[in-house]
Amino acid sequence: MPDDVDMMLCATSSSASTTMAKTNSTSGATIHAMVQRVKRNDPTLTSLSIRTERGRGHFFRPQTTEDWQHIGEAIATNNNLLRLDLHCLIHDWVSTKTWKEFYANLNENTSIRRLALNQIDLYEGEIFTLHILQFLVNNTSLTSLSATNYSLGLEGTRLLSSALARKTSSSLKYLDLSSAGITDEACQELVVSALRSGHSGLRSLELNGNSIQNAGCVAIATTLLNNPKSMLIRLYLDNNDIDDEGAEALADGLASTKCCLKTLSIHGNAAITSRGYETFSNALCNAPHVDDILLSNHIIQRFG
C-alpha cells in the first residue's frame, strides 16, 4: 500500500469533484472544459484519469488525435497535477506519432508524484519506448509508479529497470508491478539492476499475480531484505509460483538484522507447504507455530 503522504494525493478537493461530476460526459464541450482546466493550472484539479473506455468515476476520454495533442500540451505546462492515471488505453486507433507526442509532453511535467499505467494494450514494454522512459528518469517528484494488468515481460522489465537505474534521485517510494507478466528472470533483472542502483528509499513493492519463483525470491532477499541501505517495509508476493525453497530464501532475508520489513504477503502460493511456513517461524522468533510470529518481538507486523 502507498505511504500516507501518497494516499493524500488520490483525492481532489470537493469542489473539483463536483465540477467533474457535472462534466462526466463525452461531448466536445466537456473535453474542451477539461483541457482548459488542466491548461490554466486549476489548483483544485490535482488528480486526472485518462482512458479510452467508459468507466466509473471522473475521467477524461480522448476521442480524436487532437484531443490527445491538447491534453498532452496542457499536462506539459501544468504544475498542480499530482496524480495521473492512464487506464485501459487502446492504442490501435491512435498513430505511433500521436503517442510519442503525448508521452513527450508528459516528459515536460515535473509536478506529477503518482503515475499509474493500468491495462495498457502494449506488450513487452513497448510503452517504455514512447518517451515515457525520460519522464521516469527526469521527474524528481515521482514517488509512486504503478504498471499493473499489463504484459511487461522480460524486455519491458529491462527497459523499466534501465530507467530506474538512471534516476539521479531516490524519490520513488512505491512500486506496483502486479499482474505485469514478470517472470523469475525478469524479477532478478528488476531488483538487481535497478533497485540496487541507488533506490534504497523504496518503501513498498507489489509483485502480486506474476510468475516469480525461487531465483526471484533469492534476488529479493539478497538485494532488498538483507541490505542495510534498504528501507523496504512492505513486500507483496501473492499468487506467484513460490515453493518451499523460495520461502526459505525469503525467511533467511527476514531473519537478517539488516531487514526492516514490516509487512510480507505471500497468499496464493500453493506450492508452499507447512515446511516452508515453518522456516518463517524459525527464522523470525523460533516460535513453535507460525501464528506466534506476530506475537514475537520481531519487527514484522503483518504476515500471511
N, C-alpha and C positions, 0 to 999 in steps of 0.2 A: 504493500500500500504506500501511496505517496506520503511525504512528510506533511505535517500540519500546515506549514507555510505554503506548500504546493496545493493542498486541498482548498485553501482560501482563494486560490486563483480560479477555481472552477466556476464560480458564480459571478454574474454581473449584478449590478445594482437593481433594485426593484423597478426603478424607472426604465432601465434598459430592457428588462424582461417584459414590461408592459408594452413598450414600443414594439419589441419583436413579435409579441403575440398579435398585435394589431396588424402586422405586416407579414403574417405567416401564410403567404400565398405565392404563386409563381408568376404573377403578372410582371410585365416590363416595368411598371411603376414601382413595384415592390423591390425588384432587383436594383433599380436605379437608386431608390432610397437607401438601401443597404450599402451600396457602393459609396454613396455620398457620406454616410455616417463614418465609414472607415476612412474615407479620403479627408474628411475635415477633422479627423482625430477626436472623435466624440469620446470624451472621458468616461462616459457611462458604458461604453462598449469595450469590455476587456476580454471577452471570450467570443470566438466565432467558429462555427462549424460549416464546412463546405462539403457538399455531397451531390452526386449526380442521380440519386434515387430519392424518392419521397421517404420521410421518416418522421418520427415523433420529435416534439420539442421545437426549438428555434434553430433554423438552419438557412443557409444561402445556397440556392440551387442554380448554378450557371447553366444556360441553355444554348449559348452561342459562343463562337470564338471571341467575339467582342466582350462578352461577359467575363471570360477568363482574363482577357487583357486588362479590363478595367479594374477588376478586383485585385489582380496581381499588382498593378501600379499603385493602387490605394494602400495595399498592405506594405509595400516597399517604403512608404514615407510615414507610416503610422508609428507612433511611439507610445500608445496607450494599450495596444493589444498585447495581452499576456498569455493567452492560450489560443491555439489554432488546431482544430480537428479536421483532418482530411479523411472523409469516410465514404466507403462504397463508391470510389471513383472508377468510372468506366472509361477507359482510355481509347476505345476503338473509334469513337466518333470525333475525337479531337486529334489534330495533327501533332506529330512529334515536335514540330517547331513551336506550336502553341504551348505545349507542356514545358518545353525548355525555357520559353519566355516567362511563364508563370513562376517556375522554380527559380529562375534568375532574379525575378523581382522579390521573391521570398528571401533570397540571399541578402538583399539590401536591408531587411528588417533586423533591428538589434534589440527590440523590446520583448519578443516572444520568449516566454520562460517554459512553456509546455507545448510540445508538438506531438500530435497523435496521427499515425498513418495506419488506418484500420480498414481491412477488407479492400485493399488496393488490387486491381486485377492486372498487376505486372509481376513477372516471375523472375526468380534467380537474381533478385536485387536490381532489376532494371531501373527502378525508380531512382536508385542512387547514382545513375549515370546522367541524370537530368538536372545537373547543377545543385541538387539538394545537398550533395556532399559538402559543398563550400559553406552552406548555411550551418551545417553541423560543426564544421571546423572553426568558422569565424565568429559564431554567436557566443559571446561570453556570458550571456544572460541565461542560456538554456540550462534548466535544472531537471527537466523531465522529458524523456523520449519514449514513445510507445509505437511499436510496429507489430500489431497483432493481426491474427487471421489473414496472414499474407505469406506467400511462398517465398521466403527469403532465401533458403537453401544455402549451400556452401559458398557459392560465388558471391551471393548477396551479403553473407556474413563477413566475407573477406573485405568487401568494399566498405561495409559499415565499420569493421574493425580498423581499417586503414584510416578512415575519417576520425574516429575517436582517438586513435593513437597520435594523430597530428594536432589535436586540440592543445592549445597552449595553456588553457585554464582547466581547473578541475571542478567546474561549476556543476557538472552532471551529477545528480543525486539519485535519480530514479530511472531505471531502465526496464522496460517491459517488452519482451520478445516472445510472448505466449502464442502458441499455435502458429509459429512462423516457419515451420519446416526445418528447424535446426537439428541437424544430426549430431552424433557423437563427435565427429571430426570438426564440424562447424563450431560446436561448443568449445572445443580446445582452442581453435583459432581465436574465438572471441575473448576468452579470458586471458590467454597467454599473450597475444599480440596487441590487444587493445587495453583491457582493464589493468594490466600490469604496468602499462606505459604512462604512469603519472596520474591515473584516475582512482587514487586511493580514497577520494571523497565520496565514492558511490555508497549510498546508504541502503538501497533496496534493489534487488534483482529478481525479476519474474521470468521464468523459463518454462511455464506450465504448458502441457499439451504438445511437447516436441518429441524427439526420438533420442534423447540423451541416455547414454548407457554408462558403463563403468569408467571408461577412459575420460569421459567428460566430468564425472564425479571426482576423479583424481586431480584433474586440472583445476576444478573449482576449489577443492580442499587445499591444494598446494598454493594456489595463487591468491585466493580470497579469504580463506579461513585461517591458514597457518602463515599469516603475514602481518607483522607488527604495524605496517603502514595502512592496512585495510581498515575502513570504517563501516564495513557492511554489517547491518544489523538485521536485515530481513532477506530471506532467501526462499523462493517458491519453486519447487521442482515437481509439482503434482502431475500425474498422468504422463510420465515418461516411461523409459524401458530400463529402469534401475533395478538391479537384483541385490543379493546379499553382499557381493563383492563391492558394488558401488556404495552400499550403505556403510560398509566398513571403512571405506575411504573417507566418507563424509563424517563418520563418527570420530575417526582419528583427527580430522581437522577441528572438530568441535572440542576435542579434549585438549587442544593446544592452549596454552596460557596466552597466546597472541590473539586468539579468536575473541571477537566482541559481539558475535551473532546473538540476537535475542529471539528471533523467530525462524524456525525451519519447518517448511511444509512439504511433505512427500506423499500425500494422499494419492491413491490410484496407481501406485507402482506394485502391481500384483505379484511380481517375482520376488519381492522382499518377504522373506519368511520370518518366523519368530527368532531364528538365529540372527538375522540381520538387525532386527529391532533390539535384541539383547546387547548388540555391540554399542548401541547408543546409550543404553542404561549403564553398561560397564564403563564406557569412556567418560561419561559425564559425572557420575556420582557413585559408582559401584553399588547402586541400589539393587535390591532383589527383584524388582519388577520395573518395566518401562514406565508405568504410570507414576512411579515415585520420582521420576526425573524433575517434574515441576515442583516437587516439594523439597528438592535439594537446594543448596545454596549456590548452585551454578548460575551463571549469568543468563542462560537460556530461560525464556519466559513462556514461549509457545512452541509446541512440538506436536507433529502429527502428520 
